[in-house]
Amino acid sequence: MEVPVPSHTTTARNTEPSNTIKLPHLLCLSTSWGMQIWVTFLLSPLAGFVLSSHLPRRASGFIRHMLFPCYFHIGCLCAFFSLSLFDMCRPSELLSDEQQAQLILFIVCVAASLLNMKWFGRVTSETTAAMHRAERTCGLDRDNPESCELLRALNPTYKQLSQKFTLYHALSSLCNFYCIVCNGLSLYNVAAALPAL
């Protein structure tokens, strides 16, 4: 007597995660992506439409200094939970090419979030605080860009801090961009798999 071998679709259907796993996965993805969009376009120093246009530079810098560490920690936790939930529900030998690509997206997102949380974001915040202290010590008005340029020209320590800030802020922004893209593509994959709205 022959035992029927289950087809690939039957195996895939049996390993489909339950709704109790899908919901936290979707909540982590959407929370992370929404937070990334909010922070990037409303709070960031370069594209922060709301914070930069309505508050003095020193006040908006202080707010970012307080909020960004929380943002990096929450983003890292969401990325880790998304990866964990995705990985524990799908055996690696049964992953389709699309699911393997999504797994890679989650891994890249976790790596970029960790780099931002542990290194780039932290150094950027610390450097910003050191720059604020140097400006206060010299009695400069941070809201006047010309005074910062003058301090950069006259004070080699402040110039080094400014260069360090520029480098680490660029690396932090790059990691943030990777996370936005990875989470956006992952949300697209989730939406494409929905049978109906």
C-alpha positions as CSV (number, residue, x, y, z in Angstrom):
1,M,0.0,0.0,0.0
2,E,1.4,3.3,-1.1
3,V,1.3,6.4,1.2
4,P,0.3,9.5,-0.7
5,V,3.0,12.2,-0.7
6,P,1.6,15.6,0.1
7,S,2.0,18.1,-2.7
8,H,3.9,21.4,-2.2
9,T,0.7,23.4,-2.0
10,T,-0.6,21.1,0.8
11,T,2.6,21.5,2.7
12,A,2.6,25.2,2.2
13,R,-1.0,25.4,3.4
14,N,-0.2,23.4,6.5
15,T,2.6,25.7,7.4
16,E,0.6,28.9,6.9
17,P,0.8,30.9,10.1
18,S,-2.3,31.5,12.2
19,N,-4.0,34.8,12.6
20,T,-2.6,35.2,16.1
21,I,0.9,35.3,14.5
22,K,-0.1,37.3,11.4
23,L,-1.6,40.2,13.5
24,P,1.5,40.9,15.6
25,H,3.7,40.6,12.5
26,L,1.5,43.1,10.7
27,L,1.4,45.4,13.7
28,C,5.2,45.4,14.0
29,L,5.7,46.1,10.3
30,S,3.1,48.9,10.1
31,T,4.2,50.5,13.4
32,S,7.8,50.5,12.3
33,W,7.1,51.8,8.8
34,G,4.7,54.5,10.0
35,M,7.1,55.6,12.7
36,Q,10.0,55.7,10.1
37,I,7.9,57.9,7.7
38,W,6.8,60.2,10.6
39,V,10.3,60.7,12.0
40,T,12.0,61.0,8.6
41,F,9.7,63.6,7.1
42,L,8.5,65.4,10.1
43,L,11.3,65.3,12.7
44,S,14.6,64.8,10.8
45,P,17.0,67.7,10.6
46,L,17.1,67.8,6.8
47,A,13.6,67.0,5.8
48,G,11.8,67.7,9.1
49,F,9.0,70.0,7.7
50,V,7.3,70.5,11.0
51,L,10.0,70.6,13.6
52,S,12.6,72.6,11.7
53,S,10.2,75.2,10.4
54,H,8.4,76.0,13.6
55,L,11.0,75.7,16.4
56,P,14.5,77.3,16.9
57,R,17.3,75.0,15.9
58,R,18.5,74.5,19.5
59,A,15.0,73.5,20.7
60,S,14.4,71.1,17.7
61,G,17.9,69.6,18.2
62,F,17.1,69.0,21.9
63,I,13.8,67.3,21.0
64,R,15.5,65.1,18.4
65,H,18.3,64.3,21.0
66,M,15.6,63.0,23.3
67,L,13.3,61.3,20.8
68,F,15.8,59.6,18.4
69,P,17.1,57.0,20.9
70,C,13.5,55.9,21.6
71,Y,12.9,55.8,17.9
72,F,16.0,53.7,17.3
73,H,15.1,51.2,20.1
74,I,11.4,50.8,19.0
75,G,12.5,50.4,15.3
76,C,15.0,47.7,16.3
77,L,12.5,45.8,18.4
78,C,9.9,45.9,15.6
79,A,12.4,44.7,13.0
80,F,13.5,41.9,15.3
81,F,10.0,40.8,16.1
82,S,9.0,40.9,12.4
83,L,12.0,38.8,11.5
84,S,11.3,36.3,14.4
85,L,7.6,36.0,13.6
86,F,8.3,35.5,9.9
87,D,11.1,33.0,10.5
88,M,9.4,30.9,13.1
89,C,6.3,30.3,11.0
90,R,8.1,29.2,7.9
91,P,10.6,26.3,7.7
92,S,13.6,27.4,5.7
93,E,13.4,24.4,3.3
94,L,9.8,25.4,2.3
95,L,10.5,29.0,1.5
96,S,9.6,30.2,-2.0
97,D,11.9,32.6,-3.8
98,E,9.6,35.5,-2.8
99,Q,9.7,34.5,0.8
100,Q,13.5,34.1,0.8
101,A,13.7,37.7,-0.6
102,Q,11.4,38.8,2.2
103,L,13.5,37.1,4.8
104,I,16.6,38.9,3.4
105,L,14.7,42.2,3.7
106,F,13.9,41.5,7.3
107,I,17.6,40.6,8.0
108,V,18.8,43.8,6.3
109,C,16.3,45.8,8.3
110,V,17.4,44.2,11.6
111,A,21.1,44.8,10.8
112,A,20.5,48.5,9.8
113,S,18.3,49.1,12.9
114,L,21.0,47.6,15.1
115,L,23.7,49.7,13.6
116,N,21.6,52.8,14.0
117,M,20.6,52.0,17.6
118,K,24.0,50.9,18.9
119,W,26.4,53.1,16.8
120,F,25.4,55.6,14.2
121,G,22.3,57.1,16.0
122,R,24.0,57.1,19.4
123,V,27.2,58.8,18.1
124,T,25.1,61.4,16.1
125,S,23.1,62.3,19.3
126,E,26.2,62.5,21.4
127,T,28.0,64.7,18.8
128,T,25.0,67.0,18.6
129,A,25.0,67.4,22.4
130,A,28.8,68.2,22.3
131,M,28.2,70.7,19.5
132,H,25.5,72.4,21.6
133,R,27.8,72.6,24.6
134,A,30.6,74.1,22.5
135,E,28.1,76.7,21.1
136,R,26.9,77.6,24.6
137,T,30.4,77.9,25.9
138,C,31.3,80.4,23.1
139,G,28.0,82.2,23.6
140,L,26.9,81.6,20.0
141,D,23.3,81.8,18.7
142,R,22.6,78.4,17.3
143,D,19.7,79.8,15.3
144,N,22.1,81.8,13.2
145,P,23.9,79.6,10.7
146,E,26.6,82.2,10.1
147,S,27.7,82.1,13.7
148,C,28.1,78.3,13.5
149,E,30.2,78.7,10.3
150,L,32.4,81.3,12.1
151,L,32.9,78.9,15.0
152,R,33.7,76.1,12.6
153,A,36.4,78.3,11.0
154,L,37.9,79.5,14.3
155,N,37.6,76.4,16.6
156,P,39.3,73.2,15.3
157,T,37.5,71.1,17.9
158,Y,34.1,72.3,16.8
159,K,35.1,71.7,13.2
160,Q,36.0,68.1,14.0
161,L,32.6,67.7,15.8
162,S,30.8,69.1,12.8
163,Q,32.6,66.8,10.4
164,K,31.9,63.8,12.8
165,F,28.2,64.8,13.0
166,T,28.0,65.1,9.2
167,L,29.5,61.6,8.7
168,Y,27.5,59.8,11.3
169,H,24.3,61.6,10.5
170,A,24.7,60.5,6.8
171,L,25.3,56.9,7.9
172,S,22.3,57.0,10.2
173,S,20.1,58.4,7.5
174,L,21.3,55.7,5.1
175,C,20.4,53.0,7.6
176,N,17.0,54.6,8.2
177,F,16.5,54.7,4.4
178,Y,17.3,51.0,4.1
179,C,14.8,50.3,6.9
180,I,12.1,52.4,5.2
181,V,12.6,50.5,1.9
182,C,12.8,47.1,3.5
183,N,9.6,47.7,5.6
184,G,7.8,49.2,2.6
185,L,8.6,46.2,0.4
186,S,7.6,43.8,3.1
187,L,4.3,45.7,3.6
188,Y,3.8,45.5,-0.2
189,N,4.4,41.7,-0.1
190,V,1.9,41.4,2.7
191,A,-0.7,43.5,0.8
192,A,-0.1,41.5,-2.4
193,A,-0.9,38.3,-0.5
194,L,-4.2,39.5,0.8
195,P,-7.1,37.9,-1.0
196,A,-9.4,40.9,-0.4
197,L,-9.5,44.2,1.4
